[in-house]
């Protein structure tokens, strides 16, 4: 990998991991446009470590409080402080974990075509538009602390749908949150907290594949990938949460529609 490829892919991964625009669509588009070879599994692991570092650091106070209160709730066998939110994040992760283990092979072989990614980018972009409109009609939008267990399971099931490339994990979880009456910022914050165990699980599986496959590791590329993806992801989270209530989801919907149509033009219809 040359320096330009490392920089572009790391920054793109850092930005698109948390914006509702589909990272898979971008990671298939940029190498194709630039004529790059596949970046390899080791680099994928590196940029996931970077994005994980960014979201954990950004929400470090919340993560610390949730972890502390979760262990306290186990000891006392009752809800303690932020333990309920911690349990919600864990519960919301179960559906995507089960779906990933069940359908991993089928998804990797049957659903990774550019056409599937393009149609999913468009369809779930339109659904995000509907959800944002529905959410804007809520008289008293809730935040992530007001989620019921039913809400958590529904958002968790929506997250499992994001295994379809082009859906966008952050996009579909925010969509579900908005449809359930969460505020934009509440839906976004819960989506970001949900990303932590998901990235850990996905990264762990990738590390196992890396160890089994005996891949050659370019440590310089890995280090730059971690650093750049972490910085871009942190900046993305900060600006997104700061501007979200003001701009809404519509700019991202328009972007998804344009990106999906471009992919269809570029790769043709299937």
C-alpha positions as CSV (number, residue, x, y, z in Angstrom):
1,X,0.0,0.0,0.0
2,X,1.3,3.5,-0.8
3,X,0.8,6.5,1.4
4,X,-2.1,7.9,-0.5
5,X,-4.1,4.7,-0.3
6,X,-3.4,4.4,3.5
7,X,-4.5,8.0,4.1
8,X,-7.6,7.9,2.0
9,X,-8.9,4.5,3.2
10,X,-8.2,5.2,6.9
11,X,-9.9,8.6,6.8
12,X,-12.9,7.2,4.7
13,X,-13.3,4.4,7.2
14,X,-13.1,6.7,10.2
15,X,-15.8,9.0,8.7
16,X,-18.2,6.5,7.3
17,X,-18.1,4.1,10.3
18,X,-20.3,6.6,12.3
19,X,-22.1,8.7,9.6
20,X,-25.3,7.1,8.3
21,X,-23.9,6.7,4.8
22,X,-22.6,3.1,4.5
23,X,-18.9,2.4,4.9
24,X,-19.0,-0.6,2.6
25,X,-20.3,1.5,-0.3
26,X,-17.3,3.8,0.1
27,X,-14.7,1.1,0.6
28,X,-15.8,-0.6,-2.7
29,X,-16.0,2.7,-4.5
30,X,-12.6,4.3,-3.7
31,X,-10.4,1.3,-4.6
32,X,-12.3,0.9,-7.8
33,X,-12.0,4.6,-8.8
34,X,-8.3,4.7,-7.9
35,X,-7.4,1.3,-9.3
36,X,-6.0,0.0,-6.0
37,X,-5.6,-3.6,-5.0
38,X,-7.4,-4.9,-1.9
39,X,-5.9,-3.3,1.2
40,X,-5.8,-6.7,3.0
41,X,-7.2,-8.0,6.3
42,X,-4.5,-6.5,8.5
43,X,-5.3,-3.0,7.4
44,X,-9.0,-3.6,8.0
45,X,-8.2,-4.7,11.6
46,X,-6.1,-1.5,12.1
47,X,-8.8,0.9,11.0
48,X,-11.3,-0.8,13.2
49,X,-9.0,-0.5,16.1
50,X,-8.8,3.2,15.3
51,X,-12.5,3.8,15.1
52,X,-13.0,1.8,18.3
53,X,-10.5,3.9,20.1
54,X,-12.2,7.1,18.9
55,X,-15.7,6.2,20.1
56,X,-14.5,4.8,23.4
57,X,-12.4,7.9,24.1
58,X,-15.2,10.3,23.0
59,X,-17.7,8.6,25.3
60,X,-15.1,7.7,28.0
61,X,-17.1,9.2,30.9
62,X,-20.2,7.4,29.8
63,X,-18.3,4.1,29.2
64,X,-16.6,4.3,32.5
65,X,-19.8,5.0,34.4
66,X,-21.7,2.3,32.5
67,X,-18.9,-0.3,33.2
68,X,-18.6,0.7,36.9
69,X,-22.4,0.6,37.5
70,X,-22.8,-2.6,35.5
71,X,-20.4,-4.5,37.8
72,X,-22.1,-2.9,40.8
73,X,-25.5,-4.1,39.5
74,X,-24.2,-7.6,39.3
75,X,-23.0,-7.5,42.9
76,X,-26.2,-5.9,44.3
77,X,-28.5,-7.7,41.8
78,X,-30.4,-4.4,41.2
79,X,-30.2,-1.4,38.8
80,X,-27.4,1.0,39.8
81,X,-26.9,4.3,38.1
82,X,-25.9,3.8,34.4
83,X,-26.2,0.0,34.6
84,X,-29.5,0.0,32.8
85,X,-27.9,1.7,29.8
86,X,-25.0,-0.8,29.9
87,X,-27.5,-3.7,29.9
88,X,-29.3,-2.1,27.0
89,X,-26.1,-1.9,24.9
90,X,-25.3,-5.6,25.6
91,X,-28.9,-6.7,24.9
92,X,-29.0,-4.7,21.7
93,X,-25.8,-6.4,20.5
94,X,-27.2,-10.0,20.8
95,X,-29.3,-9.9,17.5
96,X,-26.4,-8.8,15.3
97,X,-24.1,-11.4,17.0
98,X,-26.5,-14.3,16.3
99,X,-27.2,-13.1,12.8
100,X,-23.6,-12.7,12.0
101,X,-22.7,-16.2,13.2
102,X,-25.7,-17.7,11.3
103,X,-25.5,-15.8,8.0
104,X,-21.8,-14.8,7.7
105,X,-21.0,-17.2,4.9
106,X,-24.1,-16.3,2.9
107,X,-23.5,-12.6,3.2
108,X,-19.8,-12.8,2.2
109,X,-20.6,-14.9,-0.9
110,X,-24.0,-13.6,-2.1
111,X,-24.5,-10.1,-0.9
112,X,-21.3,-8.3,-1.5
113,X,-21.9,-7.2,-5.1
114,X,-21.8,-3.5,-6.0
115,X,-25.5,-3.7,-7.1
116,X,-26.7,-5.0,-3.7
117,X,-24.7,-2.3,-2.0
118,X,-26.1,0.4,-4.3
119,X,-29.7,-0.7,-3.9
120,X,-29.3,-1.0,-0.1
121,X,-27.7,2.5,0.1
122,X,-30.7,4.0,-1.7
123,X,-33.5,2.0,0.0
124,X,-32.2,2.5,3.6
125,X,-31.5,6.1,2.8
126,X,-35.1,6.7,1.9
127,X,-36.1,4.8,5.1
128,X,-33.8,7.2,7.1
129,X,-35.6,10.1,5.5
130,X,-39.0,8.7,6.6
131,X,-37.7,8.1,10.1
132,X,-36.3,11.6,10.4
133,X,-39.7,13.0,9.4
134,X,-41.6,10.8,11.8
135,X,-39.1,11.7,14.6
136,X,-39.5,15.4,13.9
137,X,-43.3,15.0,14.6
138,X,-42.7,13.6,18.1
139,X,-44.1,16.0,20.8
140,X,-41.7,14.9,23.5
141,X,-38.7,13.0,21.9
142,X,-36.9,10.7,24.3
143,X,-33.2,10.2,24.9
144,X,-31.3,6.9,25.1
145,X,-31.9,6.7,28.9
146,X,-35.7,6.4,28.3
147,X,-35.5,3.3,26.1
148,X,-37.6,0.3,27.0
149,X,-36.4,-3.2,26.7
150,X,-38.7,-3.6,23.7
151,X,-37.1,-0.6,22.1
152,X,-33.7,-2.0,22.7
153,X,-34.5,-5.3,21.1
154,X,-36.1,-3.6,18.0
155,X,-33.0,-1.4,17.6
156,X,-30.8,-4.5,18.1
157,X,-32.7,-6.4,15.4
158,X,-32.4,-3.4,13.1
159,X,-28.7,-3.4,13.7
160,X,-28.6,-7.0,12.5
161,X,-30.0,-5.9,9.1
162,X,-26.9,-3.8,8.7
163,X,-25.0,-7.1,7.9
164,X,-26.4,-6.4,4.4
165,X,-23.7,-4.4,2.8
166,X,-24.8,-0.8,2.0
167,X,-27.3,-0.6,4.8
168,X,-25.0,1.3,7.2
169,X,-25.0,0.1,10.8
170,X,-25.2,3.6,12.2
171,X,-27.8,4.6,9.7
172,X,-30.2,1.7,10.4
173,X,-29.9,2.0,14.2
174,X,-30.5,5.7,14.1
175,X,-33.5,5.0,11.8
176,X,-35.0,2.6,14.3
177,X,-34.4,5.0,17.2
178,X,-36.1,7.8,15.4
179,X,-39.1,5.6,14.5
180,X,-39.3,4.7,18.2
181,X,-39.6,8.3,19.2
182,X,-36.0,9.1,20.2
183,X,-34.5,12.5,19.5
184,X,-31.9,12.8,16.8
185,X,-29.1,13.2,19.3
186,X,-30.5,10.4,21.5
187,X,-30.7,8.0,18.6
188,X,-27.2,8.9,17.5
189,X,-25.7,8.5,20.9
190,X,-27.2,5.1,21.5
191,X,-26.1,4.1,18.0
192,X,-22.5,5.1,18.8
193,X,-22.6,3.3,22.2
194,X,-23.9,0.2,20.4
195,X,-21.0,0.3,18.0
196,X,-18.5,-0.4,20.7
197,X,-19.3,-4.2,21.3
198,X,-20.0,-4.6,17.6
199,X,-16.6,-3.3,16.6
200,X,-15.0,-5.4,19.3
201,X,-16.7,-8.5,18.0
202,X,-16.0,-7.9,14.4
203,X,-12.4,-6.9,15.1
204,X,-11.9,-10.0,17.2
205,X,-13.1,-12.3,14.4
206,X,-10.8,-10.5,12.0
207,X,-7.8,-10.9,14.3
208,X,-8.6,-14.7,14.5
209,X,-8.7,-14.8,10.7
210,X,-5.5,-12.9,10.5
211,X,-3.7,-15.2,12.9
212,X,-5.0,-18.3,11.1
213,X,-4.1,-17.0,7.6
214,X,-0.5,-16.1,8.3
215,X,-1.0,-12.7,6.6
216,X,2.0,-10.5,6.1
217,X,1.7,-7.3,8.2
218,X,2.9,-3.9,7.1
219,X,3.3,-2.3,10.6
220,X,3.9,1.2,9.2
221,X,0.6,1.0,7.3
222,X,-1.1,-0.5,10.4
223,X,0.1,2.3,12.6
224,X,-0.9,5.0,10.2
225,X,-4.3,3.3,9.7
226,X,-5.0,3.3,13.4
227,X,-4.0,6.9,13.9
228,X,-5.8,8.4,10.9
229,X,-9.0,6.4,11.4
230,X,-9.1,7.3,15.1
231,X,-8.6,11.0,14.4
232,X,-11.1,11.2,11.6
233,X,-13.7,9.1,13.5
234,X,-13.3,11.3,16.6
235,X,-13.8,14.5,14.6
236,X,-16.7,12.9,12.8
237,X,-18.5,12.0,16.0
238,X,-17.9,15.4,17.5
239,X,-19.2,17.4,14.6
240,X,-22.1,15.1,13.8
241,X,-23.5,15.3,17.4
242,X,-22.9,19.1,17.4
243,X,-24.7,19.7,14.1
244,X,-27.3,17.0,14.0
245,X,-30.3,18.7,15.7
246,X,-29.7,21.7,13.4
247,X,-29.3,20.0,10.0
248,X,-31.2,16.7,10.5
249,X,-30.7,13.6,8.4
250,X,-31.7,15.1,5.0
251,X,-28.2,15.9,3.8
252,X,-27.2,12.4,4.5
253,X,-30.3,11.0,2.7
254,X,-29.4,13.1,-0.4
255,X,-25.8,11.9,-0.3
256,X,-26.9,8.3,0.0
257,X,-29.2,8.6,-3.0
258,X,-26.5,10.2,-5.1
259,X,-24.0,7.6,-4.0
260,X,-26.3,4.7,-4.7
261,X,-27.2,6.0,-8.2
262,X,-23.5,6.6,-8.9
263,X,-22.7,3.0,-8.0
264,X,-25.4,1.7,-10.3
265,X,-24.1,3.8,-13.1
266,X,-20.5,2.7,-12.4
267,X,-21.2,-1.0,-12.0
268,X,-24.4,-1.5,-13.9
269,X,-27.7,-3.1,-12.9
270,X,-27.9,-6.8,-11.9
